[in-house]
Amino acid sequence: MAIEALFEKVEAFGRTTYELSKLKTLETTTVVVTTLIAKMSVVLVLSLFVLVFNIGVALLLGEVLGKLYYGFFIVAGFYLLLGTVLHFLLHRWLKRPISELIIMQALK
């Protein structure tokens, strides 16, 4: 009878530990996902601003240079150069903050 009570307590402890682990995982996932969604929405709005601004700059440059497509070529070349530079730096620049965010949330 004492062994049965011990097994029941062990079983209850195991269920409680399992439920606690599920809740901790859910909390971590929720915090990470909501943080990423909030940051992604800001990035989306800023991206739309940059897009419209760049179209304006391209049109202005094209008007100054005499042909509208010259402005778009210059803006595209700028982004090609920027993209090439970021390609080599972006991995380290983005990987570390995202990894640290996930690790910090998991350790709470």
N, C-alpha and C positions, 0 to 999 in steps of 0.2 A: 504494500500500500504506500509506503514511503517512496519507493522507486517510481510508482505511477505519478505521484505528486511532483516528484523531481522532473520526470519526463514532461509533464504538463507545463511546468514552469519554464523549462528549456524551450519547449515548443512556443510558448507565449513570448518568450524573449526573442526567439528567432523571427517570429511574425512581426513583432514591434521593430526590431532592427531592420527588417526588410522594408516595412512601411516608412520608417524614418529615412532610409536610403532613397526610396522612391520620391519622397517629398523634397529631399535635399537636391536630387537630380532635377526635379521639376523646377525648383526655385532657381537653380543655376541656369538652366536652359532658358527660363523666362526672362531673367535679368539680361543675359547675353543677347537674346533675340530682340527684346525691346530696345536695348541700347543700340544695336546695329540698325534696327528699323528707324529709330530717331535720327541717327547719324546719316543714314542713307536718304532720308527725306530732305535733310539740309543739303546734302550733296546734289540731289535732284534739282532743287530750286536754284542752287548756285550754278549748276550746269546749264539750266535754261537761260539764266542771266548771261553767262559767258557765251552761249550760242548766239543769242540776239545781239550782244555787244560785238561779237566777232563779225557778224554779218554787216553791222553798221560800219565797223572799221574797214572791212573789205570793200564795201561800197565807196567809202570816203577815199581810200587809197586808189581805187580804180578811177574815181572821178578826177583825182589829182594827176594821175598818170595818163589819163586820156582814154583808157579802155577799162571797162568795169572788171573784166576777168583778170586783169593784172593784179588787182587788189586781192582777189580770191586766191590767186597763185602765191602771192606773198604771205598771206595768212596761213595757207596750207603748208608752205615751206617752213614757216615758224613752228607750226605744230608738228611737222615731221621731225624737226630738230629737237623740239622739246620732248616728243615721244621717244626718240632715240636715247636721250639723256636719262629720262625717267625709267626706261626699260632696264637700264643697268643699276639704277638706284632704288627702284620701287620695291623690289623684293624685300630688301632689308628694312625699308621705310615703313611698309605696311605689315609685314609678317610679325615683327616684334610687338607692336601695340595690340594687335588682335590676339596673339598668343598670351600676352600678359593679362589681357582682360579676361580671357577664359580661365587662366590659371588662378587669378585672384578671386574670381567668383566661385571657383571650385573649392578653394581653401577656406571660404567663409563659413 
